[in-house]
């Protein structure tokens, strides 16, 4: 059996939504309208406070930003 993972407030998954929006000169509000998510939910994702993301949400964001999931999400080894 794999070892239990202790939950904590720090996560090693890094959300790079802010950088992608900046590169594409798009606001969070515009992305919210395009993907049909609330601004509040996208803001939670952008700040890294989200605990999960649905594949359908990930797909919609990647479609609108013209990116791959790996462009949006990263893993910090620190």
C-alpha positions, 0 to 999 in steps of 0.5 A, spaced: 500 500 500 502 506 498 504 511 503 499 516 506 500 523 503 499 528 509 495 534 506 498 541 507 496 548 505 502 548 500 501 545 494 507 543 488 502 544 483 503 551 480 498 554 476 500 559 470 494 562 468 496 569 469 502 568 465 498 565 459 493 571 460 498 576 459 501 573 453 495 573 450 493 580 452 486 577 455 483 579 461 480 574 466 473 577 465 474 575 458 476 568 459 471 567 464 465 569 459 469 565 453 469 558 457 462 560 461 465 559 468 464 565 474 470 570 475 470 567 482 472 560 480 477 562 475 480 567 480 481 561 485 484 557 480 489 563 478 491 564 485 493 557 486 487 556 491 483 551 487 484 543 490 481 540 483 480 542 476 475 538 472 477 536 465 472 539 461 474 546 465 481 544 463 479 543 456 475 549 455 481 554 458 486 550 453 481 551 447 480 559 449 488 560 450 490 555 445 495 552 449 496 545 452 495 543 459 502 543 461 502 550 459 497 551 464 499 547 470 506 545 472 510 542 478 514 545 483 520 541 485 522 545 491 
